[in-house]
Amino acid sequence: MAFVGIRLDKQVISSFNLKPLRDSFPRLEWSHTGDLHLTLRFFPERKPEDLAQLLSTLPSFTSPVEPFVLEIKGAGTFDRDHKGGVLWLGLKTIPAALCSLQQELELFAQKLGYLPEPRSFNPHITIARYKAVNRADATAVIAEIERNPTFRQSVDVREIALMKRANTDEGVRYSDLLIHSLSLT
């Protein structure tokens, strides 16, 4: 599955210092540190040429969007019925530029023939997944994050990435297919 997202830079990721949480809560399926990102829009592959079309058209899409700042603050979960859920870092506020970028991507996707995204945009950074039996661990991690000021970070968003998800023996991994800078005026 391909998607467009915002990668977190290595300096921000290292400032989170997730290792103590990983060590304290090993039953959670932690995201690989280098793969932390905020998803803007999924692009399900309908036919083999879809990816080539995205690679060739995405650079022209982003030209009117200017860099902006995200303020990371807080954490939460998305529960999936009785299956478990996703543990995420949130945003202090949702910048207008982020909403505009996501809405423009939605229009872009529909012009390429993709169906409208059925879920409303809820920006977050997935840091772990959990099974239903480990929900208490996810709740405990949220409390730790809320107490720890290192999880309140500013992120300069200067580029977006077309990324691809792959299931590996090491878990879910993400690779960049295209990095595109946001315009500066």
Secondary structure per residue as TSV (DSSP state, phi and psi in degrees):
chain	resnum	aa	ss	phi	psi
A	1	M	-	360.0	129.8
A	2	A	E	-97.3	153.6
A	3	F	E	-158.1	162.5
A	4	V	E	-105.5	132.1
A	5	G	E	-146.2	176.3
A	6	I	E	-112.8	116.9
A	7	R	E	-79.0	145.8
A	8	L	-	-87.6	139.1
A	9	D	-	-74.2	158.7
A	10	K	H	-61.0	-34.3
A	11	Q	H	-64.7	-43.3
A	12	V	H	-65.1	-44.9
A	13	I	H	-60.2	-44.6
A	14	S	H	-68.0	-29.3
A	15	S	H	-69.1	-24.1
A	16	F	H	-65.9	-32.9
A	17	N	-	50.3	66.5
A	18	L	-	-74.4	-14.2
A	19	K	H	-54.9	-46.6
A	20	P	H	-59.9	-36.1
A	21	L	H	-69.1	-41.8
A	22	R	H	-59.7	-43.4
A	23	D	H	-67.9	-37.6
A	24	S	H	-77.6	-24.9
A	25	F	-	-130.0	66.6
A	26	P	T	-71.0	-13.6
A	27	R	T	-77.0	-13.1
A	28	L	S	-80.0	148.5
A	29	E	E	-92.2	92.6
A	30	W	E	-73.9	140.5
A	31	S	-	-67.7	147.3
A	32	H	-	-64.2	132.6
A	33	T	G	-54.1	-43.6
A	34	G	G	-70.2	-8.1
A	35	D	G	-100.9	5.1
A	36	L	-	-64.9	131.8
A	37	H	E	-158.8	167.5
A	38	L	E	-114.8	118.5
A	39	T	E	-78.6	132.5
A	40	L	E	-99.4	-41.1
A	41	R	E	-161.7	131.0
A	42	F	E	-83.5	147.0
A	43	F	E	-129.2	85.3
A	44	P	-	-62.2	139.8
A	45	E	-	-79.3	118.5
A	46	R	S	-97.2	-34.6
A	47	K	S	-150.0	160.2
A	48	P	T	-56.1	-34.0
A	49	E	H	-77.9	-6.3
A	50	D	H	-57.8	-44.0
A	51	L	H	-64.1	-42.2
A	52	A	H	-62.2	-38.9
A	53	Q	H	-63.6	-42.7
A	54	L	H	-63.4	-44.3
A	55	L	H	-61.2	-34.8
A	56	S	H	-85.3	-26.6
A	57	T	H	-102.3	-22.9
A	58	L	H	-59.9	-40.7
A	59	P	H	-57.0	-36.6
A	60	S	H	-72.0	-26.9
A	61	F	H	-63.2	-44.7
A	62	T	T	-79.7	-7.7
A	63	S	T	-55.7	-34.9
A	64	P	T	-83.2	-2.3
A	65	V	-	-93.5	129.5
A	66	E	-	-98.8	156.2
A	67	P	-	-57.6	153.9
A	68	F	E	-151.4	177.9
A	69	V	E	-118.8	137.0
A	70	L	E	-106.9	137.9
A	71	E	E	-107.9	108.0
A	72	I	E	-81.5	128.4
A	73	K	E	-161.4	134.3
A	74	G	E	87.8	172.5
A	75	A	E	-151.9	164.8
A	76	G	E	-170.2	-172.2
A	77	T	E	-135.2	153.6
A	78	F	E	-113.6	113.2
A	79	D	E	-88.3	139.7
A	80	R	E	-113.4	87.5
A	81	D	T	48.4	-127.6
A	82	H	T	-101.3	15.0
A	83	K	T	-93.1	-17.9
A	84	G	E	123.6	-144.8
A	85	G	E	-180.0	-164.3
A	86	V	E	-122.3	134.6
A	87	L	E	-102.6	129.6
A	88	W	E	-137.3	159.1
A	89	L	E	-96.0	142.5
A	90	G	E	-109.8	-170.6
A	91	L	E	-115.4	144.9
A	92	K	S	-61.5	-49.1
A	93	T	S	-140.4	161.3
A	94	I	-	-100.9	108.5
A	95	P	-	-63.2	145.9
A	96	A	H	-57.8	-36.7
A	97	A	H	-63.1	-37.4
A	98	L	H	-66.1	-44.6
A	99	C	H	-62.2	-42.7
A	100	S	H	-62.1	-45.3
A	101	L	H	-60.6	-44.8
A	102	Q	H	-65.9	-41.7
A	103	Q	H	-65.2	-39.7
A	104	E	H	-64.9	-39.3
A	105	L	H	-64.1	-37.4
A	106	E	H	-63.2	-45.4
A	107	L	H	-63.3	-42.5
A	108	F	H	-57.4	-46.7
A	109	A	H	-61.7	-42.4
A	110	Q	H	-68.0	-34.4
A	111	K	H	-64.9	-28.7
A	112	L	T	-84.3	0.0
A	113	G	T	97.5	7.2
A	114	Y	-	-79.6	147.5
A	115	L	-	-69.3	152.8
A	116	P	-	-58.6	144.8
A	117	E	-	-63.2	123.8
A	118	P	S	-73.4	-24.5
A	119	R	S	-97.9	148.7
A	120	S	-	-71.1	153.7
A	121	F	-	-71.5	122.3
A	122	N	-	-132.3	85.2
A	123	P	-	-62.8	132.8
A	124	H	-	-161.5	166.3
A	125	I	E	-122.0	109.0
A	126	T	E	-69.6	126.1
A	127	I	E	-112.2	-18.5
A	128	A	E	-163.3	160.3
A	129	R	E	-120.8	155.3
A	130	Y	E	-145.8	153.7
A	131	K	E	-86.4	157.6
A	132	A	G	-53.3	-37.4
A	133	V	G	-67.6	-15.7
A	134	N	G	-106.1	17.1
A	135	R	H	-58.2	-37.0
A	136	A	H	-62.2	-36.3
A	137	D	H	-62.5	-43.2
A	138	A	H	-61.4	-41.3
A	139	T	H	-63.4	-40.1
A	140	A	H	-66.0	-37.9
A	141	V	H	-63.9	-41.6
A	142	I	H	-57.5	-44.5
A	143	A	H	-61.3	-41.8
A	144	E	H	-62.9	-43.6
A	145	I	H	-63.8	-42.5
A	146	E	H	-62.7	-32.1
A	147	R	H	-80.8	-19.7
A	148	N	-	-100.9	113.0
A	149	P	G	-66.6	-14.9
A	150	T	G	-67.7	-13.9
A	151	F	G	-89.2	6.3
A	152	R	-	-106.5	100.5
A	153	Q	E	-131.6	152.0
A	154	S	E	-98.9	137.9
A	155	V	E	-124.1	120.4
A	156	D	E	-79.9	119.7
A	157	V	E	-98.1	108.3
A	158	R	-	-117.4	-8.2
A	159	E	E	-153.5	160.7
A	160	I	E	-122.7	161.0
A	161	A	E	-130.2	137.3
A	162	L	E	-86.1	119.8
A	163	M	E	-123.2	160.0
A	164	K	E	-129.6	136.1
A	165	R	E	-93.1	139.3
A	166	A	E	-139.4	136.8
A	167	N	E	-87.4	124.3
A	168	T	E	-123.9	176.3
A	169	D	T	-63.4	-24.1
A	170	E	T	-91.1	6.8
A	171	G	E	105.1	-166.0
A	172	V	E	-73.1	132.0
A	173	R	E	-128.9	156.4
A	174	Y	E	-126.5	140.0
A	175	S	E	-125.3	146.8
A	176	D	E	-84.0	130.2
A	177	L	E	-100.3	-30.2
A	178	L	E	-157.6	131.8
A	179	I	E	-111.4	130.8
A	180	H	E	-132.3	127.0
A	181	S	E	-73.0	143.1
A	182	L	-	-77.8	152.0
A	183	S	-	-71.7	152.2
A	184	L	-	-118.0	126.2
A	185	T	-	-111.7	360.0
